[in-house]
Protein backbone atom coordinates (compact mmCIF):
# COMPACT_ATOMS: atom_id res chain seq x y z
CA UNK A 1 0.00 0.00 0.00
CA UNK A 2 1.39 3.44 -0.91
CA UNK A 3 0.47 6.70 0.81
CA UNK A 4 0.87 9.97 -1.03
CA UNK A 5 1.92 12.42 1.75
CA UNK A 6 1.01 15.45 -0.31
CA UNK A 7 -2.56 14.51 -1.11
CA UNK A 8 -3.12 12.01 1.70
CA UNK A 9 -4.55 9.62 -0.90
CA UNK A 10 -4.11 5.95 -0.30
CA UNK A 11 -3.41 3.65 -3.22
CA UNK A 12 -3.96 -0.08 -2.78
CA UNK A 13 -1.45 -1.87 -4.98
CA UNK A 14 -2.39 -5.36 -3.78
CA UNK A 15 -2.82 -7.65 -6.82
CA UNK A 16 -6.44 -8.59 -7.38
CA UNK A 17 -7.79 -11.70 -9.03
CA UNK A 18 -10.43 -11.04 -11.69
CA UNK A 19 -13.95 -11.96 -10.62
CA UNK A 20 -15.29 -15.08 -12.27
CA UNK A 21 -18.97 -15.66 -13.04
CA UNK A 22 -20.44 -18.84 -11.58
CA UNK A 23 -22.51 -20.84 -14.05
CA UNK A 24 -25.25 -23.45 -13.54
CA UNK A 25 -24.16 -26.78 -12.23
CA UNK A 26 -25.46 -29.87 -13.96
CA UNK A 27 -27.76 -30.62 -11.00
CA UNK A 28 -29.25 -27.10 -11.07
CA UNK A 29 -29.82 -27.37 -14.82
CA UNK A 30 -31.56 -30.74 -14.47
CA UNK A 31 -33.77 -29.41 -11.66
CA UNK A 32 -34.76 -26.41 -13.81
CA UNK A 33 -35.63 -28.65 -16.75
CA UNK A 34 -37.66 -30.92 -14.47
CA UNK A 35 -39.62 -27.95 -13.08
CA UNK A 36 -40.36 -26.68 -16.61
CA UNK A 37 -41.50 -30.17 -17.63
CA UNK A 38 -43.84 -30.41 -14.62
CA UNK A 39 -45.35 -26.99 -15.33
CA UNK A 40 -45.74 -27.90 -19.00
CA UNK A 41 -47.44 -31.15 -18.05
CA UNK A 42 -49.87 -29.25 -15.83
CA UNK A 43 -50.67 -26.70 -18.55
CA UNK A 44 -51.07 -29.09 -21.49
CA UNK A 45 -54.48 -30.52 -20.45
CA UNK A 46 -55.81 -27.00 -19.86
CA UNK A 47 -54.53 -25.84 -23.24
CA UNK A 48 -56.02 -28.92 -24.90
CA UNK A 49 -59.41 -28.25 -23.29
CA UNK A 50 -59.28 -24.61 -24.33
CA UNK A 51 -58.46 -25.58 -27.92
CA UNK A 52 -61.32 -28.09 -28.06
CA UNK A 53 -63.70 -25.54 -26.54
CA UNK A 54 -62.70 -23.11 -29.29
CA UNK A 55 -63.28 -25.79 -31.95
CA UNK A 56 -66.63 -26.65 -30.41
CA UNK A 57 -67.66 -22.99 -30.67
CA UNK A 58 -66.53 -22.93 -34.31
CA UNK A 59 -68.66 -26.01 -34.99
CA UNK A 60 -71.65 -24.36 -33.29
CA UNK A 61 -71.15 -21.35 -35.55
CA UNK A 62 -71.35 -23.68 -38.56
CA UNK A 63 -74.58 -25.16 -37.29
CA UNK A 64 -76.07 -21.74 -36.64
CA UNK A 65 -75.48 -20.96 -40.31
CA UNK A 66 -77.14 -24.24 -41.26
CA UNK A 67 -80.00 -23.57 -38.82
CA UNK A 68 -80.58 -20.15 -40.35
CA UNK A 69 -80.44 -21.66 -43.83
CA UNK A 70 -83.04 -24.28 -42.88
CA UNK A 71 -85.29 -21.57 -41.42
CA UNK A 72 -85.05 -19.55 -44.65
CA UNK A 73 -85.76 -22.65 -46.73
CA UNK A 74 -88.75 -23.58 -44.55
CA UNK A 75 -90.09 -20.03 -44.79
CA UNK A 76 -90.27 -20.45 -48.56
CA UNK A 77 -91.73 -23.97 -48.43
CA UNK A 78 -94.62 -23.77 -45.94
CA UNK A 79 -92.42 -24.85 -43.02
CA UNK A 80 -91.27 -28.00 -44.80
CA UNK A 81 -87.59 -28.80 -44.42
CA UNK A 82 -85.42 -30.11 -47.25
CA UNK A 83 -86.07 -33.62 -48.45
CA UNK A 84 -84.29 -35.09 -51.44
CA UNK A 85 -85.54 -38.17 -53.27
CA UNK A 86 -82.03 -38.64 -54.64
CA UNK A 87 -80.18 -40.84 -52.14
CA UNK A 88 -82.68 -40.02 -49.36
CA UNK A 89 -80.72 -42.12 -46.88
CA UNK A 90 -77.75 -39.76 -46.96
CA UNK A 91 -77.57 -36.47 -45.07
CA UNK A 92 -75.59 -34.65 -47.73
CA UNK A 93 -78.39 -35.22 -50.26
CA UNK A 94 -80.82 -33.14 -48.20
CA UNK A 95 -78.29 -30.52 -47.10
CA UNK A 96 -77.35 -29.81 -50.72
CA UNK A 97 -80.82 -28.31 -51.11
CA UNK A 98 -79.91 -25.26 -49.02
CA UNK A 99 -77.11 -24.20 -51.37
CA UNK A 100 -78.78 -20.81 -51.88
CA UNK A 101 -79.22 -20.19 -48.15
CA UNK A 102 -75.80 -21.56 -47.10
CA UNK A 103 -73.49 -21.14 -50.11
CA UNK A 104 -70.21 -21.72 -48.24
CA UNK A 105 -69.18 -25.42 -48.16
CA UNK A 106 -67.00 -24.72 -45.11
CA UNK A 107 -70.16 -24.54 -43.00
CA UNK A 108 -70.72 -28.27 -43.44
CA UNK A 109 -67.41 -29.45 -41.98
CA UNK A 110 -66.65 -29.36 -38.25
CA UNK A 111 -63.12 -28.17 -37.55
CA UNK A 112 -62.69 -31.05 -35.07
CA UNK A 113 -63.67 -33.66 -37.67
CA UNK A 114 -60.39 -34.95 -39.08
CA UNK A 115 -62.15 -37.46 -41.34
CA UNK A 116 -63.87 -34.83 -43.51
CA UNK A 117 -62.62 -32.26 -45.98
CA UNK A 118 -64.15 -29.04 -47.25
CA UNK A 119 -66.02 -29.42 -50.53
CA UNK A 120 -65.77 -27.11 -53.51
CA UNK A 121 -69.49 -26.45 -53.91
CA UNK A 122 -72.56 -27.01 -51.72
CA UNK A 123 -74.46 -28.41 -54.73
CA UNK A 124 -71.97 -31.27 -55.00
CA UNK A 125 -71.42 -32.13 -51.32
CA UNK A 126 -70.40 -35.72 -50.78
CA UNK A 127 -70.22 -37.84 -47.65
CA UNK A 128 -66.61 -36.76 -47.21
CA UNK A 129 -67.70 -33.09 -47.10
CA UNK A 130 -70.33 -33.27 -44.34
CA UNK A 131 -69.76 -33.64 -40.58
CA UNK A 132 -73.43 -33.53 -39.65
CA UNK A 133 -76.35 -35.93 -39.65
CA UNK A 134 -79.74 -34.73 -40.88
CA UNK A 135 -83.15 -35.91 -39.67
CA UNK A 136 -85.85 -36.12 -42.33
CA UNK A 137 -89.64 -35.80 -42.07
CA UNK A 138 -89.84 -32.67 -39.92
CA UNK A 139 -91.47 -29.27 -40.31
CA UNK A 140 -89.81 -26.16 -38.93
CA UNK A 141 -91.19 -24.97 -35.57
CA UNK A 142 -93.97 -27.59 -35.54
CA UNK A 143 -92.18 -29.66 -32.91
CA UNK A 144 -89.57 -27.31 -31.39
CA UNK A 145 -87.73 -29.98 -29.40
CA UNK A 146 -87.18 -32.27 -32.37
CA UNK A 147 -83.60 -32.83 -33.51
CA UNK A 148 -83.06 -31.65 -37.09
CA UNK A 149 -79.28 -31.75 -37.42
CA UNK A 150 -76.60 -33.16 -35.12
CA UNK A 151 -72.90 -33.94 -35.13
CA UNK A 152 -72.40 -37.27 -36.82
CA UNK A 153 -71.61 -40.30 -34.69
CA UNK A 154 -74.71 -40.68 -32.53
CA UNK A 155 -74.91 -44.25 -31.25
CA UNK A 156 -78.73 -44.31 -31.14
CA UNK A 157 -81.94 -42.30 -31.40
CA UNK A 158 -83.28 -42.70 -27.84
CA UNK A 159 -82.90 -40.38 -24.88
CA UNK A 160 -79.47 -40.87 -23.33
CA UNK A 161 -77.74 -41.98 -26.54
CA UNK A 162 -74.11 -40.89 -26.67
CA UNK A 163 -71.71 -39.89 -29.40
CA UNK A 164 -69.16 -42.45 -30.52
CA UNK A 165 -65.41 -42.20 -30.02
CA UNK A 166 -64.89 -41.35 -33.72
CA UNK A 167 -67.42 -38.49 -33.75
CA UNK A 168 -66.07 -34.92 -34.17
CA UNK A 169 -65.97 -34.15 -30.43
CA UNK A 170 -65.58 -37.80 -29.44
CA UNK A 171 -67.41 -38.99 -26.33
CA UNK A 172 -67.59 -35.47 -24.88
CA UNK A 173 -70.89 -34.95 -26.73
CA UNK A 174 -72.15 -33.23 -29.84
CA UNK A 175 -73.81 -30.11 -31.20
CA UNK A 176 -77.51 -30.34 -31.98
CA UNK A 177 -79.88 -28.14 -34.00
CA UNK A 178 -83.47 -28.28 -32.78
CA UNK A 179 -86.52 -27.51 -34.89
CA UNK A 180 -86.95 -24.08 -33.32
CA UNK A 181 -83.47 -22.99 -34.44
CA UNK A 182 -81.59 -23.57 -31.17
CA UNK A 183 -78.05 -24.89 -31.37
CA UNK A 184 -76.95 -26.64 -28.18
CA UNK A 185 -73.95 -28.74 -27.21
CA UNK A 186 -75.32 -31.88 -25.57
CA UNK A 187 -73.36 -34.48 -23.63
CA UNK A 188 -76.01 -37.02 -24.61
CA UNK A 189 -79.25 -37.05 -26.59
CA UNK A 190 -81.83 -35.18 -24.54
CA UNK A 191 -84.95 -36.15 -26.51
CA UNK A 192 -86.09 -39.15 -28.47
CA UNK A 193 -85.88 -38.88 -32.20
CA UNK A 194 -89.41 -39.47 -33.48
CA UNK A 195 -89.77 -43.07 -34.72
CA UNK A 196 -91.23 -41.71 -37.94
CA UNK A 197 -87.90 -39.97 -38.51
CA UNK A 198 -84.36 -41.16 -38.24
CA UNK A 199 -80.84 -39.81 -38.17
CA UNK A 200 -79.54 -40.30 -41.66
CA UNK A 201 -76.07 -41.77 -41.37
CA UNK A 202 -73.06 -40.10 -42.90
CA UNK A 203 -70.69 -42.88 -43.95
TIROSE-697590 format. One record per atom (N, C-alpha, C, O): x, y, z; residue number from 1. Coordinates in steps of 0.1 Angstrom, whole numbers, plus 5000, padded with zeros to 4 digits. Each point is the difference from the previous one (the first is absolute). Layout:
N
   east   north     up     i
      X       Y      Z   NUM
...
//
This chain:
203
   east   north     up     i
   5009    4988   5000     1
   4991    5012   5000     1
   5009    5012   5000     1
   5010    5001   5007     1
   4987    5009   4985     2
   5008    5012   4999     2
   4992    5012   5004     2
   4988    5002   4996     2
   5018    5007   5012     3
   4993    5012   5005     3
   5006    5012   4994     3
   5012    5002   5002     3
   4981    5006   4991     4
   5005    5013   4995     4
   4999    5010   5011     4
   4989    5005   5003     4
   5022    5000   5002     5
   5000    5009   5011     5
   4995    5014   4997     5
   4995    5007   5008     5
   5006    4996   4979     6
   4995    5014   4996     6
   4985    5000   4999     6
   4994    5010   5004     6
   5000    4980   4991     7
   4985    5000   4998     7
   4993    4992   5010     7
   4988    5000   5000     7
   5020    4992   5008     8
   4994    4991   5010     8
   4991    4990   4993     8
   4991    4994   5007     8
   5011    5003   4981     9
   4993    4989   4993     9
   5006    4987   5002     9
   5013    4999   5000     9
   4980    4991   5002    10
   5005    4987   5002    10
   4998    4991   4988    10
   4988    4999   4994    10
   5022    4995   5001    11
   4999    4992   4988    11
   5003    4985   5004    11
   5010    4997   5005    11
   4980    4994   4992    12
   5001    4986   5003    12
   5006    4993   4988    12
   4994    4999   4990    12
   5019    4997   5011    13
   5006    4993   4989    13
   5000    4985   5001    13
   5008    4993   4993    13
   4984    5002   5016    14
   4999    4985   5002    14
   4994    4994   4988    14
   4990    5004   4995    14
   5017    4986   4999    15
   4995    4993   4988    15
   4986    4995   5002    15
   4997    4993   5011    15
   4994    5008   4980    16
   4987    4995   5001    16
   4997    4990   4989    16
   5004    5001   4989    16
   4989    4988   5015    17
   4996    4990   4991    17
   4987    5004   4993    17
   4991    5005   5007    17
   5008    4994   4980    18
   4988    5004   4993    18
   4988    4991   5005    18
   5002    4988   5003    18
   4986    5019   4998    19
   4988    4992   5005    19
   4996    4991   4989    19
   5000    5003   4988    19
   4996    4985   5016    20
   4995    4990   4990    20
   4985    4998   5003    20
   4996    5000   5011    20
   4997    4999   4978    21
   4985    4997   5001    21
   4998    4986   5002    21
   5005    4991   4993    21
   4986    5006   5016    22
   4997    4986   5003    22
   4988    4995   4992    22
   4989    5006   5000    22
   5013    4984   4992    23
   4989    4995   4991    23
   4991    4989   5008    23
   5003    4997   5011    23
   4987    4998   4981    24
   4992    4990   5006    24
   5007    4987   5001    24
   5009    4996   4991    24
   4989    4997   5020    25
   5005    4986   5001    25
   4991    4991   4992    25
   4989    5004   4997    25
   5016    4984   5001    26
   4991    4990   4992    26
   4988    4997   5008    26
   4989    4999   4994    26
   5012    5000   5020    27
   4988    4997   5008    27
   4990    5011   4999    27
   4988    4997   4999    27
   5017    5016   5002    28
   4990    5011   4999    28
   4993    5000   4987    28
   4988    5003   4999    28
   5020    4994   4990    29
   4994    5000   4987    29
   4989    4989   4999    29
   4990    5003   4994    29
   5013    4986   5011    30
   4990    4989   4999    30
   4988    5003   5008    30
   4989    4997   4996    30
   5013    5009   5016    31
   4988    5004   5008    31
   4992    5010   4993    31
   4987    4999   5001    31
   5019    5011   4992    32
   4992    5010   4993    32
   4992    4994   4989    32
   4989    5003   4998    32
   5018    4987   4994    33
   4993    4994   4989    33
   4988    4991   5006    33
   4989    5000   4994    33
   5013    4994   5017    34
   4989    4992   5006    34
   4989    5009   5004    34
   4988    4996   4998    34
   5014    5015   5008    35
   4990    5010   5004    35
   4992    5004   4988    35
   4988    5001   5000    35
   5019    5003   4989    36
   4993    5004   4988    36
   4992    4989   4994    36
   4988    5003   4996    36
   5017    4985   5005    37
   4992    4988   4995    37
   4987    4998   5008    37
   4990    4997   4994    37
   5011    5005   5019    38
   4989    4998   5009    38
   4989    5011   4997    38
   4988    4997   4999    38
   5017    5015   5000    39
   4991    5011   4997    39
   4993    4998   4986    39
   4988    5002   4998    39
   5020    4994   4992    40
   4995    4997   4987    40
   4989    4989   5000    40
   4990    5001   4994    40
   5013    4989   5014    41
   4991    4989   5002    41
   4987    5004   5006    41
   4989    4995   4997    41
   5011    5014   5012    42
   4988    5006   5007    42
   4992    5008   4990    42
   4988    5001   5001    42
   5019    5007   4990    43
   4993    5009   4992    43
   4994    4993   4987    43
   4990    5005   4995    43
   5017    4984   5001    44
   4995    4994   4987    44
   4986    4996   5000    44
   4993    5003   4990    44
   5001    4990   5021    45
   4986    4997   5000    45
   4991    5012   4999    45
   4990    5000   4993    45
   5014    5011   5014    46
   4992    5012   4999    46
   5000    5006   4987    46
   4990    5005   4995    46
   5022    4995   4998    47
   5001    5006   4987    47
   4992    4991   4990    47
   4993    5005   4991    47
   5007    4982   5011    48
   4993    4991   4991    48
   4985    5002   5001    48
   4993    5000   4990    48
   5002    5002   5023    49
   4986    5003   5002    49
   4996    5013   4994    49
   4989    5001   4994    49
   5019    5009   5007    50
   4997    5013   4995    50
   4999    4999   4985    50
   4992    5006   4993    50
   5017    4987   5000    51
   5000    4998   4986    51
   4988    4993   4995    51
   4994    5004   4990    51
   5002    4985   5017    52
   4988    4993   4996    52
   4987    5009   5003    52
   4991    4999   4992    52
   5009    5009   5018    53
   4989    5009   5003    53
   4999    5010   4988    53
   4989    5003   4996    53
   5022    5002   4999    54
   5000    5009   4989    54
   4995    4993   4988    54
   4992    5006   4992    54
   5012    4982   5005    55
   4995    4992   4989    55
   4985    4997   5001    55
   4993    5000   4990    55
   5003    4997   5022    56
   4986    4997   5002    56
   4991    5013   4996    56
   4990    4999   4994    56
   5015    5013   5010    57
   4993    5012   4997    57
   5000    5003   4985    57
   4990    5004   4995    57
   5021    4992   4999    58
   5001    5002   4985    58
   4989    4991   4993    58
   4993    5004   4991    58
   5006    4983   5014    59
   4990    4991   4995    59
   4986    5005   5002    59
   4992    4999   4992    59
   5006    5007   5020    60
   4987    5005   5003    60
   4996    5012   4991    60
   4989    5002   4995    60
   5021    5006   5001    61
   4998    5011   4990    61
   4996    4994   4987    61
   4992    5006   4993    61
   5015    4983   5003    62
   4996    4993   4987    62
   4985    4996   5001    62
   4992    5003   4990    62
   5004    4991   5021    63
   4986    4995   5001    63
   4990    5012   5001    63
   4989    4998   4996    63
   5015    5013   5009    64
   4991    5012   5001    64
   4998    5004   4985    64
   4989    5004   4997    64
   5021    4996   4995    65
   4998    5003   4986    65
   4991    4991   4993    65
   4991    5004   4993    65
   5010    4983   5010    66
   4992    4990   4994    66
   4985    5001   5006    66
   4991    4999   4992    66
   5008    5004   5021    67
   4987    5002   5006    67
   4993    5012   4993    67
   4988    4999   4997    67
   5019    5012   5001    68
   4994    5012   4993    68
   4996    4996   4986    68
   4990    5004   4995    68
   5019    4989   4998    69
   4997    4995   4987    69
   4987    4992   4999    69
   4992    5002   4991    69
   5007    4989   5019    70
   4988    4991   5000    70
   4987    5009   5003    70
   4990    4997   4994    70
   5012    5013   5015    71
   4988    5008   5003    71
   4996    5008   4987    71
   4988    5002   4998    71
   5022    5003   4995    72
   4996    5007   4988    72
   4994    4991   4989    72
   4991    5004   4993    72
   5014    4984   5006    73
   4994    4991   4991    73
   4986    4996   5004    73
   4991    5000   4991    73
   5007    4998   5022    74
   4986    4996   5005    74
   4991    5012   4997    74
   4988    4998   4998    74
   5017    5014   5004    75
   4991    5012   4998    75
   4995    5000   4986    75
   4989    5006   4997    75
   5018    4989   4993    76
   4996    5001   4986    76
   4993    4987   4996    76
   4995    4999   4989    76
   5004    4991   5020    77
   4994    4987   4997    77
   4989    4996   5010    77
   5000    4988   5004    77
   4993    5021   5001    78
   4989    4997   5010    78
   5004    4992   5012    78
   4994    4991   5004    78
   5018    5013   5001    79
   5006    4994   5012    79
   5006    4986   4997    79
   5005    4993   5010    79
   4994    5002   4978    80
   5006    4987   4997    80
   5015    5002   4999    80
   5005    5009   4995    80
   5002    4981   5010    81
   5015    5000   5000    81
   5005    4992   4988    81
   4992    4992   4994    81
   5020    5010   5002    82
   5005    4993   4987    82
   4998    4985   5001    82
   5003    4993   5010    82
   4993    5001   4979    83
   4999    4986   4999    83
   5004    4996   4985    83
   4993    5005   4991    83
   5017    4988   5007    84
   5004    4996   4987    84
   4996    4986   4997    84
   5003    4991   5008    84
   4992    5006   4980    85
   4997    4986   4996    85
   5012    4993   4994    85
   4999    4989   4997    85
   5011    5019   5001    86
   5013    4995   4995    86
   5008    4996   5012    86
   5005    5008   5007    86
   4998    4979   4994    87
   5007    4995   5012    87
   4994    5005   5013    87
   5008    5006   5007    87
   4980    4991   4995    88
   4993    5006   5012    88
   5006    4995   5013    88
   4997    5005   5011    88
   5011    4984   4989    89
   5006    4995   5012    89
   5013    5006   5004    89
   5007    4996   5010    89
   4997    5015   4983    90
   5012    5006   5002    90
   4998    5015   5004    90
   4994    5007   4992    90
   5012    4998   5018    91
   4998    5013   5005    91
   5004    5011   4990    91
   4993    5010   4998    91
   5018    4987   4995    92
   5005    5010   4991    92
   4990    5003   4988    92
   5000    5011   4995    92
   4992    4979   5002    93
   4990    5002   4989    93
   4990    5011   5004    93
   4996    5008   4992    93
   5000    4992   5021    94
   4990    5010   5004    94
   5006    5013   5002    94
   4995    5011   4997    94
   5017    4989   5009    95
   5007    5013   5003    95
   5004    5007   4987    95
   5002    5012   5001    95
   5000    4981   4988    96
   5004    5007   4988    96
   4989    5010   4996    96
   5002    5009   4992    96
   4985    4988   5012    97
   4989    5008   4996    97
   5000    5014   5006    97
   4992    5008   4995    97
   5016    4995   5014    98
   5001    5013   5006    98
   5012    5008   4995    98
   5006    5008   5006    98
   4998    4989   4981    99
   5012    5006   4994    99
   4998    5015   4998    99
   5010    5007   5001    99
   4978    4997   4997   100
   4997    5015   4999   100
   5001    5007   5014   100
   5006    5011   5001   100
   4989    4982   5009   101
   5000    5006   5013   101
   5013    4999   5007   101
   5004    5009   5008   101
   5004    4980   4990   102
   5013    4998   5006   102
   5010    4997   4989   102
   5003    4988   4997   102
   5002    5022   4996   103
   5008    4998   4988   103
   5015    4995   5003   103
   5007    4996   4991   103
   4997    5006   5021   104
   5014    4997   5004   104
   5001    4985   5004   104
   4995    4997   5010   104
   5013    4995   4983   105
   5001    4986   5003   105
   5008    4998   5013   105
   4999    4989   5006   105
   5008    5021   4999   106
   5007    4999   5013   106
   4990    4998   5012   106
   5004    4994   5010   106
   4984    5011   4988   107
   4990    4999   5011   107
   4996    4985   5003   107
   4994    4998   5010   107
   5009    4993   4981   108
   4996    4986   5002   108
   5011    4991   5005   108
   4997    4988   5002   108
   5014    5018   5002   109
   5011    4991   5005   109
   5004    5006   5014   109
   5004    5012   5001   109
   4995    4980   5009   110
   5004    5003   5013   110
   5016    5000   5001   110
   5006    4991   4995   110
   4999    5020   5011   111
   5015    5001   5000   111
   5006    4989   5009   111
   5012    4997   4998   111
   4981    4997   5010   112
   5005    4988   5008   112
   4999    4987   4993   112
   5006    4990   5005   112
   4987    5010   4984   113
   4998    4987   4992   113
   5012    4998   4990   113
   5000    5006   4989   113
   5009    4986   5016   114
   5012    4998   4991   114
   4997    4990   4989   114
   5009    4998   4991   114
   4980    4996   5008   115
   4996    4990   4990   115
   4994    5007   4988   115
   4998    4993   4989   115
   4998    5020   5012   116
   4993    5007   4989   116
   5009    5011   4994   116
   5009    5005   5006   116
   4988    4998   4982   117
   5007    5011   4993   117
   4990    5010   4994   117
   4988    4996   4997   117
   5015    5016   5002   118
   4991    5011   4994   118
   4998    4997   4986   118
   5009    4998   4992   118
   4978    5003   5004   119
   4997    4998   4986   119
   5002    5012   4992   119
   5004    5011   5005   119
   4994    4988   4982   120
   5002    5012   4991   120
   4987    5007   4997   120
   5000    5012   4997   120
   4989    4981   5005   121
   4987    5007   4997   121
   4989    4992   5008   121
   5000    4988   5001   121
   4991    5020   5005   122
   4989    4994   5008   122
   4992    4991   4991   122
   4995    4990   5005   122
   5003    5013   4983   123
   4991    4992   4991   123
   5006    4986   4998   123
   4993    4991   4996   123
   5020    5007   5006   124
   5006    4987   4997   124
   5006    4994   5013   124
   5009    4992   4999   124
   4986    5011   5012   125
   5005    4995   5013   125
   4999    4985   5000   125
   4990    4994   4996   125
   5021    4999   5008   126
   5000    4986   5001   126
   5001    4996   5015   126
   5001    5009   5009   126
   4999    4978   4994   127
   5001    4996   5014   127
   5012    5005   5006   127
   5001    5002   5012   127
   5010    4999   4980   128
   5013    5004   5006   128
   5000    5015   5003   128
   5010    5005   5005   128
   4979    5002   4991   129
   5000    5015   5002   129
   4990    5004   5011   129
   4997    5012   5001   129
   4997    4979   5006   130
   4990    5003   5010   130
   5003    4994   5013   130
   5002    4987   5001   130
   4998    5021   5010   131
   5002    4995   5013   131
   4988    4997   5008   131
   5000    4996   5012   131
   4988    5007   4982   132
   4988    5001   5008   132
   4989    4990   4994   132
   5000    4997   4988   132
   4992    4998   5021   133
   4990    4991   4997   133
   4986    5008   4999   133
   4998    5009   5008   133
   4994    4987   4983   134
   4988    5008   4997   134
   4988    4990   5003   134
   5000    4989   4995   134
   4990    5017   5011   135
   4988    4992   5003   135
   4988    5004   4991   135
   4997    5012   4999   135
   4998    4979   4994   136
   4989    5003   4990   136
   4987    4999   5006   136
   4998    4996   5011   136
   4992    5009   4981   137
   4986    4999   5004   137
   4995    5010   5010   137
   4989    4998   5006   137
   5018    5013   4996   138
   4996    5010   5010   138
   4995    5013   4993   138
   5003    5003   4988   138
   4989    5005   5020   139
   4996    5013   4995   139
   5005    5010   5010   139
   5000    4998   5012   139
   5006    5013   4983   140
   5006    5010   5009   140
   4990    5006   5010   140
   4989    5005   4996   140
   5015    4995   5016   141
   4992    5006   5011   141
   4988    4992   5004   141
   4993    5004   5010   141
   5003    4986   4983   142
   4988    4992   5004   142
   5003    4992   5012   142
   4991    4999   5009   142
   5020    4996   4993   143
   5004    4992   5012   143
   5014    5006   5004   143
   5010    4994   4996   143
   4990    5017   5012   144
   5012    5007   5003   144
   5012    4992   5006   144
   5011    5003   4998   144
   4985    4986   5009   145
   5011    4992   5007   145
   5005    4989   4991   145
   5008    4992   5005   145
   4987    5007   4983   146
   5005    4989   4991   146
   5014    5004   4995   146
   5003    5011   4997   146
   5005    4978   5002   147
   5014    5002   4995   147
   4999    5000   4985   147
   4995    4991   4993   147
   5011    5019   5001   148
   5000    5002   4985   148
   5014    4996   4995   148
   5001    4992   4990   148
   5009    5013   5016   149
   5014    4997   4996   149
   5009    4998   5012   149
   4997    5006   5011   149
   5012    4985   4988   150
   5009    4997   5012   150
   5014    4996   4995   150
   5001    4996   4988   150
   5009    5006   5020   151
   5013    4995   4997   151
   4999    4985   4996   151
   4992    4993   5007   151
   5015    5002   4983   152
   4999    4986   4997   152
   5006    4992   5011   152
   5007    5005   5009   152
   4989    4982   4991   153
   5006    4991   5010   153
   4991    4996   5012   153
   5004    4994   5009   153
   4983    5010   4990   154
   4991    4996   5011   154
   4998    4985   5000   154
   4999    4994   4989   154
   5002    5000   5023   155
   4999    4986   5000   155
   4986    4994   5001   155
   4997    4988   4999   155
   4993    5021   5001   156
   4986    4996   5001   156
   4990    5012   4998   156
   5005    5011   4999   156
   4982    4986   5002   157
   4991    5011   4998   157
   4991    5002   5012   157
   4990    5008   5000   157
   5013    4985   5011   158
   4992    5001   5013   158
   5007    5010   5009   158
   5012    5002   5000   158
   4980    5003   5010   159
   5005    5008   5010   159
   5012    4993   5007   159
   4999    4989   5003   159
   5012    5019   4999   160
   5011    4994   5007   160
   5011    4995   4990   160
   5011    4996   5005   160
   4986    5003   4982   161
   5010    4995   4991   161
   5012    5009   4999   161
   4998    5013   5001   161
   5013    4982   4998   162
   5013    5007   5000   162
   5006    5001   4986   162
   4995    4994   4991   162
   5015    5014   5008   163
   5008    5001   4988   163
   5011    4990   5001   163
   5006    4998   5010   163
   4998    4997   4978   164
   5010    4989   5000   164
   5014    5007   5001   164
   5002    5012   4999   164
   5008    4979   5003   165
   5014    5005   5002   165
   5005    5007   4987   165
   5008    5009   5001   165
   4987    4987   4987   166
   5005    5005   4988   166
   4992    5012   4995   166
   5001    5005   4989   166
   4990    5000   5019   167
   4992    5012   4997   167
   5009    5013   5001   167
   5010    4999   5006   167
   4986    5012   4988   168
   5008    5012   5000   168
   5006    5004   5014   168
   5011    5003   5001   168
   4980    4997   5009   169
   5004    5004   5014   169
   5002    4987   5009   169
   5000    5002   5012   169
   5000    4987   4982   170
   5002    4987   5007   170
   4989    4998   5010   170
   4989    5004   4998   170
   5014    4990   5013   171
   4990    4996   5010   171
   4996    5012   5008   171
   4991    4998   5009   171
   5015    5014   4989   172
   4996    5011   5008   172
   4986    5005   4997   172
   4993    5006   5009   172
   5002    4991   4979   173
   4986    5003   4997   173
   5000    5005   4985   173
   5009    4998   4993   173
   4980    5010   5004   174
   4998    5005   4987   174
   4991    5012   4999   174
   4992    5002   5009   174
   5010    5005   4980   175
   4991    5012   4998   175
   4987    4995   4993   175
   5000    4991   4992   175
   4989    5016   5012   176
   4987    4996   4995   176
   4992    5012   4996   176
   5000    5010   5007   176
   4994    4989   4981   177
   4990    5011   4996   177
   4986    4994   5002   177
   4996    4990   4995   177
   4996    5018   5013   178
   4986    4996   5002   178
   4991    5008   4990   178
   5004    5009   4994   178
   4984    4986   5005   179
   4991    5005   4990   179
   4995    5014   5003   179
   4992    5005   4992   179
   5012    5001   5019   180
   4997    5014   5002   180
   5012    5009   4997   180
   4999    5012   5003   180
   5011    4982   4992   181
   5012    5008   4997   181
   5011    5000   5010   181
   5011    5005   4997   181
   4987    4990   5015   182
   5010    4999   5010   182
   5012    4991   4996   182
   4998    4990   4993   182
   5014    5015   5011   183
   5012    4991   4998   183
   5006    4998   5014   183
   5004    5010   5007   183
   4996    4978   4998   184
   5005    4997   5013   184
   5010    4988   5000   184
   4999    4991   4992   184
   5011    5011   5016   185
   5010    4989   5002   185
   4994    4990   5011   185
   4998    5005   5011   185
   5000    4983   4985   186
   4994    4990   5009   186
   5010    4989   5003   186
   5007    4996   4991   186
   4994    5000   5022   187
   5008    4989   5004   187
   4994    4987   4996   187
   5007    4990   4997   187
   4980    5010   5002   188
   4993    4988   4995   188
   4987    5004   4994   188
   4995    5012   5003   188
   4998    4980   4990   189
   4988    5004   4993   189
   4989    5002   5011   189
   4997    4992   5008   189
   4997    5020   4991   190
   4991    5004   5011   190
   4985    4997   4997   190
   4992    4999   5009   190
   5005    4998   4978   191
   4987    4997   4996   191
   5000    4988   4991   191
   5010    4997   4993   191
   4979    4995   5006   192
   4999    4990   4990   192
   4999    5005   4986   192
   4993    5011   4998   192
   5013    4983   4993   193
   4997    5003   4986   193
   4988    4993   4996   193
   4999    4987   5001   193
   4991    5020   4994   194
   4987    4994   4996   194
   5002    4988   4992   194
   5008    5000   4990   194
   4985    4989   5013   195
   5001    4987   4993   195
   4997    5002   4985   195
   5004    4991   4992   195
   4988    5019   5005   196
   4997    5002   4986   196
   5011    5006   4992   196
   5001    5001   4988   196
   5009    5004   5020   197
   5012    5006   4994   197
   5012    4992   5004   197
   4999    4991   5008   197
   5012    5012   4986   198
   5012    4993   5005   198
   5012    5009   4996   198
   5000    5009   4992   198
   5011    4989   5015   199
   5013    5007   4997   199
   5006    4993   4988   199
   5004    4989   5001   199
   4997    5019   4988   200
   5006    4994   4988   200
   5015    4999   5002   200
   5006    5010   5003   200
   4999    4978   4996   201
   5014    4998   5002   201
   5009    5007   4990   201
   4997    5000   4988   201
   5014    5005   5016   202
   5010    5005   4991   202
   5012    4990   5000   202
   5007    4999   5010   202
   4995    4994   4980   203
   5010    4989   5000   203
   5014    5006   5003   203
   5010    4992   5000   203
//
